[in-house]
Amino acid sequence: MATNKEDEIDLFREAIKGATPLKINPKKKEYKAPQKKPKPVPVNFIRDEKQALIDSISDYYEPLHDFENSEELIYIKTGYSPDILKKLKKGYWVVQKSIDLHGMISDEAKSYVVKFITECKKNNIRCIRIVHGKGYNSKNKEPVLKNKLKHWLAQKEEVIAYAQAKAHDGGGGAVIVLLDSH
């Protein structure tokens, strides 16, 4: 009685009967399709572009139209209706994306804000929240990032306006920013 395996072998032999084996020259190398070289990544150029974006904003810039009343931050770029600022303060635009700067030193925060705004602009995000904190853990309990952030944002071409966030969005420790749509 033949086993299942023997039946399979016999069936295979019957199927290949009359077939001619391929002649392979063991000295010949197997042909491989030419590999396309990847395009070089301009690492230094990309790094320099990112650094230029960061360096394009100063910590000491004073916007001409910076409206400050007590501790609240509000700003609107010249040429835009004050109604935009009113709408922003009332929550007319939905916050689409948010970042938190807690625990960052000034240079880290500056870089992070610039990259964040650039990414939001690329992705057509108009309304963002930036949590800067109230400065409770900083030297002299002063809001260092809050004060620098107002200067940075006023220098960004994409920023139309910003206003202190409502209490449920971070209050005095956050700012809502409206970016240009194009």
C-alpha positions as CSV (number, residue, x, y, z in Angstrom):
1,M,0.0,0.0,0.0
2,A,1.5,3.3,-1.1
3,T,1.5,6.2,1.3
4,N,0.2,9.6,0.5
5,K,3.7,11.0,0.1
6,E,4.7,8.3,-2.4
7,D,1.5,9.1,-4.4
8,E,2.4,12.7,-4.5
9,I,6.0,12.0,-5.7
10,D,4.6,9.6,-8.4
11,L,2.1,12.3,-9.5
12,F,4.9,14.9,-9.7
13,R,7.2,12.7,-11.7
14,E,4.3,12.0,-14.1
15,A,3.6,15.7,-14.5
16,I,7.3,16.6,-15.3
17,K,7.9,13.6,-17.6
18,G,9.4,14.9,-20.8
19,A,10.5,18.2,-19.4
20,T,14.0,19.4,-20.2
21,P,16.0,20.7,-17.2
22,L,17.3,24.2,-17.5
23,K,21.1,24.5,-18.0
24,I,22.4,27.0,-15.6
25,N,26.0,28.1,-15.7
26,P,27.2,28.3,-12.1
27,K,29.9,30.8,-13.1
28,K,27.3,33.3,-14.5
29,K,26.1,35.9,-12.0
30,E,22.5,36.5,-11.6
31,Y,21.2,39.6,-13.3
32,K,20.0,42.4,-11.1
33,A,18.1,45.4,-12.3
34,P,20.2,48.6,-11.8
35,Q,19.3,50.3,-8.6
36,K,18.3,53.9,-8.8
37,K,20.4,56.0,-6.5
38,P,18.2,58.0,-4.1
39,K,18.2,61.7,-4.5
40,P,20.6,63.4,-2.1
41,V,19.0,65.0,0.9
42,P,20.4,68.5,1.3
43,V,20.8,68.2,5.1
44,N,22.8,71.3,5.5
45,F,20.4,73.4,3.4
46,I,17.4,72.1,5.4
47,R,19.2,72.8,8.7
48,D,20.1,76.3,7.5
49,E,16.6,77.0,6.4
50,K,15.2,76.0,9.7
51,Q,17.7,78.1,11.6
52,A,17.0,81.1,9.3
53,L,13.3,80.8,10.3
54,I,14.2,80.7,14.0
55,D,16.6,83.6,13.6
56,S,14.1,85.7,11.7
57,I,12.3,86.5,14.9
58,S,13.7,88.4,17.8
59,D,13.1,88.2,21.5
60,Y,13.1,92.0,21.8
61,Y,10.8,93.1,19.0
62,E,8.1,95.4,20.2
63,P,5.0,95.4,17.9
64,L,3.5,98.8,17.1
65,H,0.0,97.6,17.7
66,D,0.3,95.5,20.8
67,F,-2.7,96.1,23.0
68,E,-1.9,95.1,26.5
69,N,-4.3,95.5,29.4
70,S,-2.9,94.2,32.6
71,E,-1.7,90.7,32.1
72,E,-3.9,89.9,29.0
73,L,-2.2,89.5,25.6
74,I,-4.0,90.7,22.5
75,Y,-2.7,91.7,19.1
76,I,-4.0,92.4,15.6
77,K,-1.8,93.0,12.6
78,T,-2.1,96.3,10.9
79,G,-4.7,96.4,8.1
80,Y,-7.1,93.9,9.7
81,S,-10.4,94.7,11.2
82,P,-10.7,94.9,15.0
83,D,-13.7,92.6,14.6
84,I,-11.3,89.7,14.0
85,L,-9.8,90.2,17.4
86,K,-13.3,90.4,19.0
87,K,-14.3,87.1,17.2
88,L,-11.0,85.5,18.3
89,K,-11.6,86.4,21.9
90,K,-15.2,85.1,21.8
91,G,-14.1,81.7,20.4
92,Y,-15.5,82.3,16.8
93,W,-12.8,80.0,15.4
94,V,-12.3,76.5,16.6
95,V,-8.8,75.7,17.9
96,Q,-7.5,73.1,15.4
97,K,-4.1,72.3,16.9
98,S,-2.3,73.1,20.1
99,I,1.2,72.9,21.6
100,D,2.5,73.2,25.2
101,L,5.7,75.0,25.9
102,H,5.9,74.0,29.6
103,G,9.3,73.1,30.8
104,M,11.1,74.5,27.7
105,I,13.9,77.0,27.8
106,S,13.4,80.1,25.6
107,D,15.5,78.9,22.6
108,E,13.7,75.5,22.6
109,A,10.3,77.2,22.8
110,K,11.1,79.7,20.1
111,S,12.2,76.9,17.7
112,Y,9.2,74.8,18.6
113,V,6.8,77.7,17.9
114,V,8.4,78.6,14.6
115,K,8.2,74.9,13.4
116,F,4.6,74.6,14.7
117,I,3.4,77.6,12.9
118,T,5.2,76.5,9.7
119,E,3.5,73.1,9.8
120,C,0.1,74.6,10.6
121,K,0.5,76.9,7.6
122,K,1.4,73.9,5.3
123,N,-1.7,72.0,6.5
124,N,-4.1,74.9,6.2
125,I,-4.7,75.1,9.9
126,R,-6.0,78.6,10.9
127,C,-6.6,78.7,14.6
128,I,-4.1,77.4,17.1
129,R,-3.5,77.4,20.8
130,I,-0.1,77.9,22.4
131,V,0.2,77.1,26.1
132,H,3.0,79.1,27.5
133,G,2.3,78.8,31.2
134,K,2.0,81.4,33.9
135,G,5.6,81.3,35.1
136,Y,4.9,79.8,38.5
137,N,8.0,77.6,38.1
138,S,10.3,80.2,36.7
139,K,12.8,82.5,38.4
140,N,11.0,85.4,40.2
141,K,7.7,83.6,39.3
142,E,7.4,85.7,36.1
143,P,5.9,84.4,32.8
144,V,9.1,84.4,30.7
145,L,7.7,82.5,27.7
146,K,4.5,84.6,27.8
147,N,6.4,87.8,27.4
148,K,8.7,86.4,24.7
149,L,5.8,84.7,22.8
150,K,4.1,88.0,22.2
151,H,7.2,89.3,20.5
152,W,7.7,86.2,18.4
153,L,4.1,85.9,17.2
154,A,3.9,89.6,16.2
155,Q,6.9,89.0,13.9
156,K,5.5,86.0,12.1
157,E,4.0,87.0,8.7
158,E,1.4,84.2,9.1
159,V,-0.1,85.6,12.4
160,I,-3.1,87.9,11.9
161,A,-4.1,88.1,15.6
162,Y,-3.7,86.6,19.0
163,A,-5.6,86.8,22.2
164,Q,-5.4,85.3,25.6
165,A,-7.3,82.0,25.8
166,K,-10.6,81.7,27.7
167,A,-10.4,80.0,31.1
168,H,-11.3,76.5,29.7
169,D,-8.5,76.8,27.0
170,G,-5.8,77.8,29.5
171,G,-6.7,81.3,30.4
172,G,-3.7,83.5,31.3
173,G,-1.4,80.6,30.6
174,A,-2.3,80.2,26.9
175,V,-2.9,82.3,23.8
176,I,-5.2,81.6,20.8
177,V,-3.6,82.5,17.5
178,L,-5.3,83.1,14.1
179,L,-3.2,82.4,11.1
180,D,-3.6,83.8,7.6
181,S,-5.5,81.6,5.2
182,H,-3.1,81.8,2.3
